[in-house]
Structure formats: C-alpha cells, structure tokens
Amino acid sequence: MSGPTTVLINGDVFLILLSAAAIRAARAVVDAHQQANALRQYQTEQHAALLDRLQNALTEGRQALQEQVRIAEQDFAQLLLLAEKIGCTAQVTAVRPAVPASSDEQDIIEYCRSLQLLIHEMRPVLLQESTRRADALFDKTDVDLQAASAAALPQDRLARLLKRLVHLTQLPEHIAQLAKELEKSLPGERADLLAAELRLQIQALLDAEKKRQVEEAQALILEQTLQDLGYQVEEVTHTLFVDGGVVHFRRAGWDKYMVRMRMDAKTGQANFNVVRAVKEGENERSVLDHLAEDRWCSEFPTLLAALEARGIHMQVTRRLEAGELPVQLVHEDKLPQFIEEEQVENQSRLMSRKLP
C-alpha cells in the first residue's frame, strides 16, 4: 500500500535522447496519418475531375514511391552502421517500422514516411554521440601531442574544434569571433591561449545544449509513457524538469481521483500523490480514498519500469503507507478537465506504440 511517494530522478542521457527521438518520430507518423486521411477525403470528393490526371500519373507515382523506399532503407542501413559503432543497434532496430506484408500502396507510403521520420529524428542524436566520443579520443591524443611539442598549433586543431558544432545551423557570435582571432594568430603562444579559450567556450555551449535537450526529452518521455500506459494526462510542459511544476494524470474510470506529480527542479526530485477533486465547501473524507491510493500503489511500479526502459531512472526515497496522510482535496476548478472516455480510447488506438 502506498500514500505520497517521493523519487529522485536521474538516468541514461543518451538513451533518454534516443527514446525521445523515437517518440517524436512516432507522433509525426500519427499526424501524417491524420493528414493523409483528410487528403484522401479531398481526393474522393474531387475524384471525377481528377481521374484522368491521376491515371496518367499513377505509373510515375509508383516508381517515385519505390525510389523513396529504396533511399530510406539505404539511409536506415547507414544509420544502423553508425549505431553499431556506438553500441546501440538494439535500441535503433527495436523502433524500426515493419516492412508491409502487402503491396497496398497506402501501407507502403506509411512505411516509407515512418522510416524517413525515424531517420530524421535519430540521426542527429547518433551523430552528436559519435562526435562526442571522437572528441574524447582526440582530446587525449591532443594533450599528448602538446606535451611532446607545444611549439606550434596545427591548423586542423581549429577545424576539429569547430567540427564539434557542426550540428548547429549558425555559430554563436562570441564563438565565431574567437575562431577568427585564433585563425589569424596561428601559430604562436597567443594562438595556444585562444585555442584553450575556444575549447572551453565550445564545451560550455555543448553542455548547455545537451542539458536543454535532455530536459525537454524527459518531459516528452514522461507524457508519452503515461499515454502509452493508458492514462489521461494533461500536457507536460517542456520546461517541467527545468522550472518544476505539477502534472496530473488519471484513468478514464477514476471518477474524481487523479495522481499529481510535483517536480522540484532544484533537487531533481518528484513527488507522487493521489488527489480528489471537490466542489466549493466539500471537505468530507471517503472510504474510497484508501482504495484509490491502493490502486495507484499497484500501478506505480509499472510506470517506473516503463520510464526506466526509456532511460529515466526514478529511485524511491520516501514512501508513506496508504491512509498515513489523508488524500489531498483540491477544488475542481484548480484541476485539469479531461476529455470523455470514448475520445480517449480513439486517441489511444492512434497513438498506441510498443515501448522501446
């Protein structure tokens, strides 16, 4: 039995980013599927007028689709080679969309689009991790070289430093300016000092960027995992793990009860507790409060395991017995209003994806 529970949050940074990439790709597929349905409806309404043109374009369209599939599968094979070098082939393979068993054109289009979106989301994560590991190896070699001979600063050291930011569309002004000064100073003692400063600035930028990516990924993973487990959940802001805040979630049959997750960004801790929505002036206790806590207690380990599979580890640091503290009563106007059960079931069928 469990009442309010506090957990300490940490996890595998790379797995968190990879899991979030897979979730974003899956969500994009759902959006594309809905747009395709709307497009098919439009095409049906315009069928008579477009029939001749569609017939003439059919052969060309099929050939173009086959070429897109070929390119997507080739790109995914390259992605797997990169994943193999990093050691995460299993995670990438696990979320690859299945090849259609039929020759239905719509199934092939959806397969191709899913593959393209997965590649689009995962490639930057894998490239960033690959670059980070290469940098670590280079840094060690670079230190050894400087110890042997600090007389000159090779031109390729500047290129190597800037390569760490190749994923950015534009260099920050202060780094671009520093790189220009370094290039003008090569070689020499001033160049060595500028190179050291540039390395520090680049590392600080990369650390800040990765921290932001991980925090946004954690929020996305939390929201999607709760949805995958069948909960109705209010939108999780991408700053939840930065600024803290609360998130409420429930199952469609829980009536006035829901679970509140309160995130403390400063300590990295989250607290889970059952709350009950009440009207103005209501303060009576119910025997159902105890049952609601027991129900949440039985489900909590499943949530922990699902988040662990996606890289977020939650270590329980405090757990009270059910009934040890009364269920918190919250005025219904201060709680989210969830949509009807039938709508939730329809959305769940669209969003259903196997947890990686």
PLY file of the C-alpha trace (Angstrom):
ply
format ascii 1.0
element vertex 356
property float x
property float y
property float z
element edge 355
property int vertex1
property int vertex2
end_header
0.00 0.00 0.00
1.27 3.45 -0.77
0.44 7.03 0.01
2.54 10.02 -1.14
5.78 8.87 -2.74
8.97 10.82 -3.48
11.51 9.77 -6.10
14.96 11.01 -7.12
15.24 11.33 -10.91
18.34 10.60 -12.99
19.10 8.32 -15.92
20.98 7.43 -19.08
21.34 10.68 -21.02
21.97 9.05 -24.40
19.07 6.59 -24.02
16.76 9.44 -22.97
17.63 11.43 -26.12
17.27 8.34 -28.32
13.90 7.44 -26.78
12.61 10.99 -27.23
13.67 10.91 -30.89
11.66 7.71 -31.39
8.61 9.27 -29.70
8.79 12.40 -31.85
9.01 10.25 -34.98
6.00 8.15 -33.90
3.96 11.26 -33.17
4.85 12.71 -36.55
3.60 9.48 -38.17
0.26 9.88 -36.40
-0.01 13.48 -37.62
0.89 12.40 -41.15
-1.70 9.62 -40.98
-4.42 12.09 -40.00
-3.37 14.46 -42.76
-3.40 11.57 -45.24
-6.97 10.72 -44.23
-8.02 14.31 -44.86
-6.23 14.26 -48.20
-7.92 11.01 -49.23
-11.30 12.55 -48.38
-10.50 15.54 -50.53
-9.34 13.31 -53.38
-12.56 11.31 -53.18
-14.66 14.45 -53.45
-12.63 15.62 -56.43
-12.34 12.16 -57.98
-14.39 12.79 -61.09
-12.41 15.88 -62.07
-9.01 14.43 -61.28
-9.47 10.88 -62.56
-7.73 11.36 -65.90
-4.78 13.19 -64.38
-4.39 10.65 -61.60
-4.47 7.77 -64.04
-1.68 9.29 -66.13
0.41 9.97 -63.03
-0.15 6.55 -61.45
2.83 4.83 -63.04
5.18 7.71 -62.32
3.92 7.90 -58.76
4.60 4.22 -58.09
8.10 4.48 -59.48
8.79 7.56 -57.37
7.48 5.77 -54.27
9.71 2.76 -54.89
12.70 5.08 -55.22
11.83 6.84 -51.96
11.59 3.49 -50.17
14.95 2.42 -51.58
16.62 5.63 -50.45
15.00 5.48 -47.00
16.12 1.88 -46.45
19.61 2.77 -47.62
19.72 5.71 -45.20
18.49 3.50 -42.38
21.23 0.97 -43.15
23.77 3.78 -42.76
22.08 4.74 -39.50
22.49 1.17 -38.25
26.20 1.23 -39.10
26.58 4.37 -37.01
24.54 2.81 -34.20
26.74 -0.29 -34.32
29.87 1.81 -33.74
28.22 3.42 -30.72
26.82 0.15 -29.41
23.09 0.88 -29.56
21.97 -1.20 -32.54
19.29 -2.97 -30.50
17.61 0.31 -29.46
17.52 1.60 -33.04
16.34 -1.69 -34.53
13.59 -2.02 -31.92
11.71 1.04 -33.20
12.16 0.41 -36.93
8.75 0.25 -38.66
7.80 -3.16 -40.03
8.04 -3.73 -43.78
4.48 -4.02 -45.18
3.40 -7.62 -45.83
1.12 -6.50 -48.66
1.67 -4.41 -51.76
-1.02 -1.94 -50.75
0.21 1.47 -51.83
-1.05 3.26 -48.72
0.78 0.79 -46.46
3.99 1.34 -48.42
3.61 5.13 -48.21
3.11 4.95 -44.44
6.12 2.62 -44.06
8.33 4.95 -46.10
7.20 8.03 -44.22
7.71 6.32 -40.85
11.22 5.28 -41.83
12.10 8.76 -43.05
10.83 10.40 -39.87
12.71 7.94 -37.67
15.93 8.65 -39.56
15.32 12.40 -39.33
14.89 12.27 -35.54
17.58 9.72 -34.66
20.42 10.75 -36.95
21.28 13.99 -35.06
21.30 12.14 -31.73
23.61 9.42 -33.04
25.90 11.88 -34.82
26.18 14.01 -31.69
27.09 10.98 -29.58
29.57 9.78 -32.20
31.21 13.20 -32.31
31.38 13.35 -28.51
33.21 10.03 -28.36
35.59 11.02 -31.15
36.28 14.29 -29.33
37.11 12.44 -26.14
39.66 10.34 -28.00
41.10 13.35 -29.81
41.37 15.37 -26.61
43.54 12.69 -25.06
45.74 12.49 -28.15
45.89 16.28 -28.36
47.13 16.56 -24.80
49.85 14.00 -25.51
50.95 15.92 -28.60
51.12 19.20 -26.73
53.24 17.61 -24.03
55.65 16.38 -26.69
55.82 19.63 -28.62
53.99 22.87 -27.84
55.86 24.91 -30.41
53.10 25.05 -32.99
49.35 24.84 -33.20
48.29 22.77 -36.26
45.64 24.31 -38.49
43.50 21.19 -38.25
43.05 21.75 -34.49
40.81 24.72 -35.25
38.83 22.63 -37.72
38.48 19.85 -35.16
37.24 22.25 -32.52
34.63 23.78 -34.84
33.57 20.32 -36.04
32.08 19.76 -32.60
29.47 22.40 -33.52
28.72 21.10 -37.00
25.12 20.24 -35.98
24.37 23.94 -35.34
22.90 25.93 -38.22
24.82 29.03 -37.10
27.75 29.59 -34.77
27.11 31.87 -31.79
28.68 35.26 -32.35
31.20 35.03 -29.49
32.50 31.65 -30.70
32.67 32.75 -34.34
34.67 35.83 -33.32
37.02 33.79 -31.15
37.61 31.34 -34.02
38.52 34.21 -36.36
41.02 35.60 -33.87
42.53 32.15 -33.44
42.88 31.63 -37.18
44.72 34.97 -37.55
47.07 34.11 -34.68
48.24 30.69 -35.91
50.79 29.57 -34.90
52.17 31.04 -31.69
51.71 31.49 -27.97
48.63 33.70 -28.41
47.10 31.00 -30.60
47.59 28.45 -27.83
45.77 30.69 -25.37
42.94 31.39 -27.81
42.62 27.66 -28.59
42.27 26.86 -24.90
39.60 29.55 -24.50
37.76 28.38 -27.62
37.73 24.82 -26.33
36.22 25.98 -23.03
33.57 28.09 -24.78
32.60 25.25 -27.10
32.37 22.77 -24.24
30.21 25.16 -22.22
27.89 25.62 -25.20
27.65 21.86 -25.82
26.97 21.16 -22.14
24.18 23.75 -22.05
22.66 22.45 -25.27
22.71 18.83 -24.12
21.19 19.80 -20.77
18.35 21.54 -22.59
17.83 18.58 -24.93
17.75 16.09 -22.05
15.29 18.17 -20.03
12.93 18.51 -23.00
13.35 14.80 -23.80
12.46 13.81 -20.22
9.23 15.83 -20.38
8.31 14.25 -23.71
9.09 10.73 -22.46
7.05 11.23 -19.29
3.99 12.42 -21.23
4.18 9.71 -23.90
4.87 6.90 -21.41
1.83 7.85 -19.35
-0.26 7.87 -22.52
1.15 4.52 -23.63
0.14 3.04 -20.26
-3.43 4.21 -20.80
-3.55 7.33 -18.63
-5.22 10.59 -19.48
-2.55 13.21 -18.84
-2.53 16.97 -19.06
0.08 18.46 -21.37
3.56 18.19 -19.90
5.45 21.43 -20.49
8.93 21.05 -21.96
10.28 23.10 -19.04
8.94 20.75 -16.33
12.41 19.43 -15.50
13.87 22.97 -15.66
11.38 25.14 -13.78
9.49 22.43 -11.89
5.71 22.33 -11.64
2.87 19.85 -11.44
1.34 17.31 -13.81
-1.95 15.48 -13.26
-2.97 12.16 -14.81
-5.71 9.58 -14.35
-7.53 6.69 -15.96
-10.91 7.26 -17.54
-12.74 5.28 -14.83
-11.22 7.00 -11.79
-14.10 9.46 -11.31
-12.89 12.34 -9.09
-9.46 10.88 -8.35
-6.18 11.57 -10.13
-2.46 11.42 -9.43
-0.47 14.61 -9.01
3.24 14.62 -9.85
5.08 17.61 -8.42
8.57 18.22 -9.80
11.26 20.06 -7.81
13.87 21.07 -10.39
16.38 22.25 -7.78
16.65 18.88 -6.03
15.85 16.67 -9.02
13.06 15.05 -7.02
9.43 14.35 -7.88
6.55 13.61 -5.53
3.53 11.50 -6.49
0.29 11.60 -4.52
-3.40 10.86 -5.08
-5.76 13.86 -5.06
-9.55 14.11 -5.20
-11.47 16.87 -6.97
-14.08 18.52 -4.76
-16.58 21.34 -5.07
-16.52 24.53 -3.02
-17.09 23.75 0.65
-16.65 19.98 0.38
-14.22 18.52 2.90
-15.65 15.14 3.90
-13.48 12.06 3.76
-14.42 8.94 1.82
-13.66 5.24 2.23
-12.82 5.32 -1.47
-9.74 7.46 -0.72
-7.92 4.46 0.70
-8.88 2.30 -2.31
-7.67 5.00 -4.72
-4.24 5.00 -3.04
-4.05 1.20 -3.12
-4.94 1.23 -6.81
-2.19 3.75 -7.60
0.27 1.76 -5.49
-0.31 -1.35 -7.64
0.29 0.62 -10.86
3.27 2.73 -9.80
5.95 0.02 -10.38
4.76 -0.37 -14.00
5.32 3.33 -14.62
8.81 3.15 -13.07
9.74 0.18 -15.30
8.39 1.86 -18.45
10.35 5.04 -17.77
13.48 3.00 -16.97
13.21 1.34 -20.40
13.41 4.80 -21.96
16.37 5.94 -19.89
14.69 7.74 -16.96
15.54 6.16 -13.61
13.42 7.02 -10.58
14.76 5.96 -7.21
12.13 5.90 -4.45
13.46 7.87 -1.46
10.27 8.20 0.59
7.00 6.26 0.65
4.13 6.59 3.10
1.55 3.89 3.75
-1.92 4.33 2.29
-4.02 6.30 4.77
-0.99 7.58 6.69
-1.83 11.01 5.32
-5.32 11.92 4.08
-5.84 12.15 0.33
-5.42 15.76 -0.69
-8.70 17.50 -1.55
-8.34 20.02 -4.39
-11.03 22.36 -5.70
-12.12 21.03 -9.09
-11.54 24.40 -10.76
-7.82 24.08 -10.00
-7.54 20.67 -11.67
-7.48 19.81 -15.40
-10.71 18.72 -17.06
-10.08 15.54 -19.02
-11.95 14.58 -22.19
-14.58 11.85 -22.33
-13.59 8.19 -22.18
-14.72 7.40 -25.73
-12.46 10.12 -27.13
-9.54 8.82 -25.09
-10.00 5.32 -26.46
-10.00 6.63 -30.03
-6.82 8.61 -29.42
-5.16 5.64 -27.70
-5.70 3.47 -30.74
-4.00 6.09 -32.91
-1.10 6.72 -30.52
-0.54 3.09 -29.47
3.13 2.17 -29.89
5.26 -0.52 -28.29
7.52 0.87 -25.57
11.15 0.67 -26.80
0 1
1 2
2 3
3 4
4 5
5 6
6 7
7 8
8 9
9 10
10 11
11 12
12 13
13 14
14 15
15 16
16 17
17 18
18 19
19 20
20 21
21 22
22 23
23 24
24 25
25 26
26 27
27 28
28 29
29 30
30 31
31 32
32 33
33 34
34 35
35 36
36 37
37 38
38 39
39 40
40 41
41 42
42 43
43 44
44 45
45 46
46 47
47 48
48 49
49 50
50 51
51 52
52 53
53 54
54 55
55 56
56 57
57 58
58 59
59 60
60 61
61 62
62 63
63 64
64 65
65 66
66 67
67 68
68 69
69 70
70 71
71 72
72 73
73 74
74 75
75 76
76 77
77 78
78 79
79 80
80 81
81 82
82 83
83 84
84 85
85 86
86 87
87 88
88 89
89 90
90 91
91 92
92 93
93 94
94 95
95 96
96 97
97 98
98 99
99 100
100 101
101 102
102 103
103 104
104 105
105 106
106 107
107 108
108 109
109 110
110 111
111 112
112 113
113 114
114 115
115 116
116 117
117 118
118 119
119 120
120 121
121 122
122 123
123 124
124 125
125 126
126 127
127 128
128 129
129 130
130 131
131 132
132 133
133 134
134 135
135 136
136 137
137 138
138 139
139 140
140 141
141 142
142 143
143 144
144 145
145 146
146 147
147 148
148 149
149 150
150 151
151 152
152 153
153 154
154 155
155 156
156 157
157 158
158 159
159 160
160 161
161 162
162 163
163 164
164 165
165 166
166 167
167 168
168 169
169 170
170 171
171 172
172 173
173 174
174 175
175 176
176 177
177 178
178 179
179 180
180 181
181 182
182 183
183 184
184 185
185 186
186 187
187 188
188 189
189 190
190 191
191 192
192 193
193 194
194 195
195 196
196 197
197 198
198 199
199 200
200 201
201 202
202 203
203 204
204 205
205 206
206 207
207 208
208 209
209 210
210 211
211 212
212 213
213 214
214 215
215 216
216 217
217 218
218 219
219 220
220 221
221 222
222 223
223 224
224 225
225 226
226 227
227 228
228 229
229 230
230 231
231 232
232 233
233 234
234 235
235 236
236 237
237 238
238 239
239 240
240 241
241 242
242 243
243 244
244 245
245 246
246 247
247 248
248 249
249 250
250 251
251 252
252 253
253 254
254 255
255 256
256 257
257 258
258 259
259 260
260 261
261 262
262 263
263 264
264 265
265 266
266 267
267 268
268 269
269 270
270 271
271 272
272 273
273 274
274 275
275 276
276 277
277 278
278 279
279 280
280 281
281 282
282 283
283 284
284 285
285 286
286 287
287 288
288 289
289 290
290 291
291 292
292 293
293 294
294 295
295 296
296 297
297 298
298 299
299 300
300 301
301 302
302 303
303 304
304 305
305 306
306 307
307 308
308 309
309 310
310 311
311 312
312 313
313 314
314 315
315 316
316 317
317 318
318 319
319 320
320 321
321 322
322 323
323 324
324 325
325 326
326 327
327 328
328 329
329 330
330 331
331 332
332 333
333 334
334 335
335 336
336 337
337 338
338 339
339 340
340 341
341 342
342 343
343 344
344 345
345 346
346 347
347 348
348 349
349 350
350 351
351 352
352 353
353 354
354 355
